[in-house]
Amino acid sequence: MNNADGGILNLGSELVFSDEISAKEYLIDILSGHFELYCEVNVQHATFGELTIRPDIVAIPLDQQYNDIALAFEIKSGKGFGTPEFAKAFKQASDYVLSRIKPDAARCEKFKSHVGKPIVACFMFPAPPWATENSLSEDMSQCELIKTGDEIFNSGMAHMAGYLRVGMVRRSFDNRSNPFVLCFGPNEVWNSSKGWRSDARNKLVGKRQIGSVKRDISKLLKL
C-alpha cells in the first residue's frame, strides 16, 4: 500500500477510519492498477430516470472481459457505526445498482467512452463486522449470541443485499496473503492478488430472479 495509513483507527479484520476522505484514499490505493477510477460521477437512477445521483467512486475494470460494465463504491468512515448506520449504507448503495453513467463535459476524453455503461453492482467500504454462514450455524450459548448480535444482524443484511448486487470490500479470510476482495456475502467476485473469479461475470450479470422468473441480466442490459 502507498497510503501512509494515517487516517486508520483500526487496521484489524474490520477497518475503521477517522473520516471518509481517509477511507476513500485507502480504497483508491487498493483498486488502482486494476480499475479506471472516477470520483463523484453523475449517474442516472435506474427507476427514476429524471434523478441524477453520485456514487463516491465509479470503477471501470481494466480487464477487457469486464470493460463493458462499471462498479460503484459507497464509502463510509465506519467510525461509530452500528447496525442502523450500516443498514442505511446498504440501502444507499442499492440506489446505484443498474444506474447508468451520464455525460460530463468536464471529464477527461477517456471518460466519454464509458458514458451509458451500467453500474452492475455497488460495494460498501469498509465492510461491517459480520459472521460467516458457518459460524452462524454452530451452537452458541446465550452469552455468545449477545456478544455477536451485531454480527448476526449484519450477516443477514449482507446476505439480503447480495441478491440486490450490493456487496462489500473486505479482507479475505485467507490469512496467508490477506488480500482485499469484492464479495456478495461470502461469495467473492474479485481478489486484489488473484483478480476476477472464474464465475465473477455470471455473479455480476448472469441469470437473476426478477419476480418469479430468472432473467439474463446481460441481455436485459444489452451487454
C-alpha positions in Angstrom: 0.0 0.0 0.0 1.2 3.5 -0.8 -1.2 5.1 1.7 0.5 6.1 4.9 -2.4 4.7 6.9 -2.6 7.9 8.9 -6.4 8.0 8.9 -6.9 4.4 10.0 -8.2 4.0 13.6 -8.2 0.2 13.4 -6.3 -2.0 10.9 -7.8 -5.3 12.1 -10.3 -7.5 10.3 -12.7 -4.6 10.2 -11.3 -1.2 9.1 -12.3 2.0 10.8 -11.1 5.4 9.6 -11.0 8.9 11.1 -13.1 10.2 8.2 -14.5 9.3 4.8 -11.6 11.1 2.9 -9.1 8.8 4.6 -11.3 5.8 3.7 -11.6 6.9 0.1 -7.8 7.3 -0.3 -7.2 3.9 1.2 -9.7 2.2 -1.2 -8.3 4.0 -4.2 -4.9 2.6 -3.3 -6.4 -0.9 -3.2 -8.2 -0.5 -6.6 -5.7 1.5 -8.6 -3.9 -0.6 -11.1 -6.9 -2.8 -11.6 -9.6 -0.3 -12.4 -10.1 3.1 -14.0 -11.4 5.2 -11.1 -13.6 8.3 -11.2 -14.9 10.1 -8.1 -18.4 11.6 -7.7 -19.7 10.6 -11.1 -23.2 11.6 -12.2 -25.3 8.6 -12.9 -28.9 8.2 -14.0 -31.1 6.4 -11.5 -32.4 3.1 -12.8 -36.0 3.6 -11.8 -36.4 7.4 -11.6 -34.8 8.4 -14.8 -35.1 12.1 -14.1 -32.9 11.7 -11.0 -29.1 12.2 -11.0 -27.2 10.5 -8.2 -23.5 10.3 -7.5 -21.6 7.3 -6.1 -18.4 8.0 -4.2 -16.4 6.1 -6.7 -17.2 4.5 -10.1 -14.7 1.9 -11.3 -14.2 0.5 -14.8 -12.4 -2.8 -14.9 -9.1 -2.7 -16.9 -9.7 -6.4 -17.8 -11.2 -6.3 -21.2 -13.6 -9.2 -20.4 -15.3 -6.8 -17.9 -14.7 -3.5 -19.6 -18.4 -3.2 -20.7 -19.6 -2.8 -17.1 -19.0 -0.4 -14.2 -18.9 -0.9 -10.5 -19.8 1.7 -7.8 -18.4 2.0 -4.3 -20.1 3.5 -1.3 -17.6 4.8 1.3 -18.1 5.5 5.0 -15.6 6.0 7.7 -17.1 3.2 9.8 -16.4 5.3 12.9 -19.1 4.9 15.5 -21.1 2.8 13.1 -23.6 0.2 14.4 -26.3 -1.9 12.7 -28.6 1.1 11.9 -25.8 3.0 10.2 -24.7 0.1 8.2 -28.3 -0.6 7.2 -28.6 2.9 5.8 -25.4 2.5 3.9 -26.5 -0.8 2.4 -29.8 1.0 1.3 -27.8 3.9 -0.2 -25.6 1.6 -2.1 -28.6 -0.2 -3.6 -29.7 3.0 -5.2 -26.7 3.0 -7.5 -27.2 -0.5 -8.9 -28.3 -0.6 -12.6 -27.9 3.2 -12.9 -26.0 4.4 -16.0 -23.1 6.8 -16.3 -24.2 10.2 -17.6 -22.2 12.5 -19.9 -20.0 15.1 -18.2 -18.2 17.6 -20.4 -15.7 18.4 -17.5 -14.3 14.9 -17.5 -11.3 13.6 -19.5 -11.6 12.4 -23.1 -11.3 8.7 -22.0 -14.4 9.1 -19.8 -16.6 9.7 -22.8 -16.2 6.0 -23.8 -17.8 5.0 -20.5 -21.0 7.1 -20.9 -24.1 4.9 -20.8 -22.3 1.9 -19.1 -24.4 0.3 -16.4 -23.3 0.0 -12.8 -24.0 -3.6 -12.2 -23.0 -3.7 -8.6 -22.1 -1.5 -5.7 -19.7 -2.4 -2.9 -19.5 -0.9 0.6 -16.2 0.1 2.2 -15.3 -0.6 4.9 -17.3 -3.8 5.4 -19.3 -4.1 8.6 -18.3 -6.7 11.2 -20.1 -9.8 10.3 -20.1 -13.6 10.9 -19.8 -16.3 8.2 -22.6 -18.6 7.5 -20.7 -21.5 9.1 -20.2 -19.6 12.4 -23.9 -18.8 12.5 -24.9 -22.4 12.0 -22.9 -23.6 15.1 -24.4 -23.9 18.5 -23.8 -20.8 20.5 -24.5 -20.0 24.1 -26.8 -17.1 25.1 -23.7 -15.1 26.1 -22.1 -15.6 22.7 -25.3 -14.6 21.0 -25.3 -11.3 22.9 -21.7 -10.6 22.1 -22.2 -11.3 18.4 -25.6 -9.7 18.0 -24.4 -7.0 15.6 -22.6 -9.6 13.5 -25.7 -11.7 13.2 -27.8 -8.7 12.1 -25.0 -7.5 9.7 -24.8 -11.0 8.2 -28.5 -11.1 7.5 -28.3 -7.7 5.8 -25.2 -8.6 3.8 -26.9 -11.8 2.6 -30.1 -10.0 1.5 -28.1 -7.1 -0.1 -26.2 -9.6 -2.2 -29.4 -10.5 -4.0 -29.6 -6.8 -5.0 -26.0 -6.9 -6.1 -24.8 -4.8 -3.1 -21.6 -6.2 -1.8 -18.6 -5.4 0.5 -14.9 -4.7 0.2 -13.2 -6.7 3.0 -10.1 -8.6 3.8 -10.0 -12.2 2.6 -10.4 -15.0 5.1 -7.3 -16.4 3.6 -4.8 -15.2 6.1 -1.7 -16.3 4.2 -1.8 -13.4 1.8 -4.5 -11.3 3.4 -5.7 -9.6 0.1 -8.8 -7.5 -0.2 -11.8 -8.9 -2.0 -15.1 -7.7 -3.6 -17.8 -10.0 -2.4 -21.5 -10.6 -2.1 -21.8 -12.0 1.4 -19.3 -15.0 1.5 -19.1 -15.1 -2.3 -16.0 -13.5 -3.8 -16.0 -12.0 -7.3 -12.6 -10.2 -7.3 -9.4 -10.6 -5.3 -6.7 -8.0 -5.2 -3.9 -10.6 -5.5 -5.6 -13.0 -7.9 -8.0 -10.9 -10.0 -11.5 -12.0 -11.1 -13.0 -15.3 -10.0 -13.9 -17.6 -12.9 -17.6 -17.2 -12.2 -17.5 -13.5 -11.5 -19.2 -12.3 -14.7 -22.1 -14.8 -14.0 -22.4 -13.4 -10.5 -22.5 -9.8 -11.8 -24.7 -10.0 -14.9 -25.8 -13.6 -15.2 -29.3 -15.0 -14.6 -31.1 -13.5 -11.7 -34.6 -13.8 -10.4 -36.9 -10.9 -11.3 -40.3 -11.5 -9.8 -40.8 -15.3 -10.1 -38.7 -15.8 -13.2 -35.0 -16.0 -13.7 -33.8 -13.5 -16.4 -30.5 -13.0 -18.1 -29.3 -9.6 -16.8 -26.6 -9.2 -19.5 -29.3 -9.5 -22.2 -31.6 -7.1 -20.4 -28.7 -4.6 -20.2 -27.8 -5.2 -23.8 -24.2 -6.0 -23.0 
